[in-house]
Amino acid sequence: MKTRIVVALVGAALGVIAVSRPVRADVIARYECSTAGFYSQEPIGDRPDHNLVVQDYVCVGVEGLLKGAVYSASNAVEWDGPKAAIVFGGGVHRIPGGRVVTQLIEGSAQAVMKDGKPVGVESSGKGLVKFASGPYAALSGKTVRFVTTTINPIRFTLEFTTE
């Protein structure tokens, strides 16, 4: 009788541990990125520090499923002071044997300041894999999360993970 109770308790404890284990997102790609050319900062005109910024960037995959890929992308960001909302964004991941096209569907950004001066931007949000081919075809239609971390004003890291 005691053995059954102990076995039941151990089984229940293992079940709780298995269910409560934190979900680990799989890294699709970790990129090192640089801005491409100059960005345009367009004052919207309705209030101070309300701007639209359009930026192109290029990245090289350094880790994950898309290690070695080249990602060329663009986004438009509505800045309201030091905080921003990503209006649109996305790009093409090019890797031998396949292509992956991502579209950002929501995101936010904020300026990173040091000694009162902007030194970069950090952002996060969600995207959608609109198209994937070759060995990456299984990614098509998947929702992904992205996070950027600033290195300096023109360089940053970008990480895509599955939900």
ZIKAPE-V899359 format. One record per residue. RES is the residue in one small letter. PHI is phi as a letter, one per 30 degrees, with the letter a starting at -180 (* if undefined). D_CENTER is the distance of its C-alpha to the mean C-alpha in Angstrom with 2 decimals. Layout:
BEGIN
res={RES/RES}
phi={PHI/PHI}
d_center={D_CENTER/D_CENTER}
END
This chain:
BEGIN
res={m/k/t/r/i/v/v/a/l/v/g/a/a/l/g/v/i/a/v/s/r/p/v/r/a/d/v/i/a/r/y/e/c/s/t/a/g/f/y/s/q/e/p/i/g/d/r/p/d/h/n/l/v/v/q/d/y/v/c/v/g/v/e/g/l/l/k/g/a/v/y/s/a/s/n/a/v/e/w/d/g/p/k/a/a/i/v/f/g/g/g/v/h/r/i/p/g/g/r/v/v/t/q/l/i/e/g/s/a/q/a/v/m/k/d/g/k/p/v/g/v/e/s/s/g/k/g/l/v/k/f/a/s/g/p/y/a/a/l/s/g/k/t/v/r/f/v/t/t/t/i/n/p/i/r/f/t/l/e/f/t/t/e}
phi={*/d/d/d/d/d/d/d/d/d/d/d/d/d/d/d/d/d/d/d/d/d/d/c/d/d/d/d/a/c/c/c/b/b/d/c/i/c/c/c/c/c/d/d/j/d/a/d/i/c/b/c/c/c/b/c/a/b/b/b/d/c/a/j/e/c/e/j/d/c/c/c/b/b/a/b/b/c/c/b/i/d/c/b/c/d/d/a/a/l/a/c/c/c/b/e/j/a/b/b/c/c/b/d/c/a/a/b/b/b/d/c/c/b/h/i/b/d/c/l/b/b/b/a/l/b/b/b/d/d/a/b/b/i/d/c/e/d/d/e/i/d/d/b/c/b/b/c/b/d/c/a/e/c/b/a/c/b/b/c/b/d/d}
d_center={53.46/51.64/49.85/48.51/47.22/45.56/43.99/42.77/41.30/39.57/38.22/36.99/35.37/33.57/32.41/31.06/29.26/27.72/26.57/25.31/23.35/19.76/17.37/15.26/11.97/12.22/10.06/9.85/9.05/8.92/9.78/12.15/12.14/14.96/15.76/18.25/21.43/21.94/20.00/22.15/22.51/24.62/26.41/26.55/29.97/30.29/29.70/28.98/25.46/24.12/22.48/20.40/18.44/17.53/15.75/15.43/13.70/14.10/12.40/14.11/12.92/14.42/13.68/13.10/14.34/13.51/15.10/17.13/15.31/15.18/12.37/13.88/12.22/13.29/12.62/15.11/14.79/17.71/18.66/21.22/22.26/19.61/17.19/15.40/14.07/11.99/14.77/13.45/11.09/10.41/11.99/13.77/13.18/16.77/18.22/21.91/22.83/20.04/17.49/14.25/13.43/10.29/10.76/8.71/11.01/10.43/8.94/10.76/11.35/14.26/16.46/17.07/20.86/23.33/27.04/26.54/24.74/21.16/19.60/16.03/13.11/10.33/7.82/5.74/6.22/6.79/7.59/10.59/11.93/14.99/16.79/16.99/20.17/22.12/21.09/17.60/19.29/18.61/14.92/16.31/15.92/13.35/10.78/7.29/4.85/1.24/3.76/6.16/9.74/12.75/15.41/17.77/18.10/17.15/14.93/11.59/9.36/5.82/4.86/4.40/7.00/9.70/11.10}
END
